[in-house]
């Protein structure tokens, strides 16, 4: 009888954790996506980002998750490009997204070269 009770308790614990874990993972992904979009917007508004007015790294909050955003110009992804990296986190779950942008300093045109989710 005790074994049946323990098995039932374990099953409930496992199901609630797996559903909660999925929700946390989705929250971390949404936070990472919000960080990428915010970083891209900063580059679009300030072509020389990162600089004094545009930080190279910062943290944003998106819902119950957060994202650490890093903007790296040319040294991370090559000449004429800016790389935006966002690592979203919700408790123990993390997602990382990297966007590479082509920035034309003459015309001011910013185009997305790639947006990739990196496994952690």
C-alpha positions as CSV (number, residue, x, y, z in Angstrom):
1,X,0.0,0.0,0.0
2,X,2.8,2.4,0.9
3,X,4.5,1.6,-2.5
4,X,1.4,2.5,-4.3
5,X,1.2,5.8,-2.5
6,X,4.9,6.6,-3.2
7,X,4.5,5.6,-6.9
8,X,1.5,8.0,-7.1
9,X,3.3,10.8,-5.4
10,X,6.3,10.3,-7.7
11,X,4.1,10.3,-10.8
12,X,2.4,13.6,-9.8
13,X,5.8,15.2,-9.0
14,X,7.2,14.1,-12.3
15,X,4.3,15.3,-14.4
16,X,4.1,18.7,-12.6
17,X,7.9,19.2,-13.0
18,X,7.9,18.3,-16.7
19,X,5.0,20.6,-17.5
20,X,6.6,23.4,-15.3
21,X,9.9,22.8,-17.0
22,X,8.3,23.2,-20.5
23,X,6.7,26.4,-19.4
24,X,10.1,27.7,-18.0
25,X,11.8,26.8,-21.2
26,X,9.3,28.7,-23.3
27,X,9.6,31.7,-21.0
28,X,13.4,31.6,-21.4
29,X,13.0,31.4,-25.2
30,X,10.6,34.4,-25.3
31,X,13.0,36.4,-23.1
32,X,15.9,35.6,-25.5
33,X,13.8,36.6,-28.5
34,X,12.9,39.9,-26.7
35,X,16.5,40.5,-26.1
36,X,17.5,39.9,-29.7
37,X,14.8,42.3,-30.9
38,X,15.8,44.9,-28.4
39,X,19.5,44.6,-29.4
40,X,18.6,44.9,-33.1
41,X,16.5,48.0,-32.4
42,X,19.5,49.6,-30.6
43,X,21.7,48.9,-33.6
44,X,19.1,50.3,-36.0
45,X,18.7,53.5,-34.0
46,X,22.5,53.9,-33.5
47,X,24.7,52.5,-36.3
48,X,27.9,52.8,-34.2
49,X,26.5,50.8,-31.3
50,X,28.1,49.8,-29.0
51,X,29.4,53.2,-27.8
52,X,29.0,55.6,-24.9
53,X,25.2,56.0,-25.6
54,X,24.6,52.3,-26.4
55,X,25.9,49.8,-23.9
56,X,27.8,46.7,-25.1
57,X,26.0,44.5,-22.6
58,X,22.8,44.9,-20.6
59,X,20.0,42.9,-19.1
60,X,16.3,43.2,-19.9
61,X,13.3,41.6,-18.2
62,X,10.5,40.0,-20.3
63,X,7.6,38.7,-18.2
64,X,9.0,36.3,-15.6
65,X,12.2,35.8,-17.5
66,X,15.3,37.9,-18.2
67,X,17.8,38.2,-21.0
68,X,21.4,39.1,-21.0
69,X,22.2,41.0,-24.3
70,X,25.7,41.5,-25.7
71,X,26.3,43.7,-28.8
72,X,29.7,43.2,-30.5
73,X,30.7,45.2,-33.5
74,X,33.1,43.7,-36.1
75,X,35.4,41.8,-33.8
76,X,32.9,39.0,-33.3
77,X,31.6,38.4,-36.7
78,X,33.7,40.2,-39.3
79,X,34.1,43.7,-40.9
80,X,30.9,45.5,-41.5
81,X,28.8,43.3,-39.2
82,X,27.4,43.6,-35.7
83,X,26.6,40.5,-33.6
84,X,23.8,40.6,-31.1
85,X,23.7,37.7,-28.6
86,X,20.8,37.2,-26.2
87,X,20.7,34.6,-23.5
88,X,17.2,34.2,-22.0
89,X,16.8,32.6,-18.6
90,X,13.8,31.5,-16.5
91,X,15.0,30.0,-13.2
92,X,17.1,27.0,-14.4
93,X,16.2,27.0,-18.1
94,X,18.2,29.0,-20.7
95,X,18.0,29.7,-24.4
96,X,20.6,31.5,-26.5
97,X,20.0,33.3,-29.8
98,X,22.6,35.0,-32.0
99,X,21.8,37.5,-34.7
100,X,24.4,38.7,-37.2
101,X,23.6,42.1,-38.8
102,X,25.2,43.8,-41.8
103,X,25.5,47.5,-41.1
104,X,26.3,49.9,-43.9
105,X,27.8,53.0,-42.2
106,X,27.4,55.1,-45.3
107,X,23.7,54.6,-46.0
108,X,22.6,53.5,-42.5
109,X,21.0,50.3,-43.9
110,X,20.9,47.5,-41.4
111,X,20.0,44.0,-42.6
112,X,19.8,40.7,-40.8
113,X,22.3,38.2,-42.1
114,X,21.3,35.4,-39.8
115,X,19.4,34.7,-36.6
116,X,20.3,31.4,-35.0
117,X,19.4,29.6,-31.8
118,X,22.5,28.1,-30.2
119,X,22.1,25.0,-28.0
120,X,23.3,25.3,-24.4
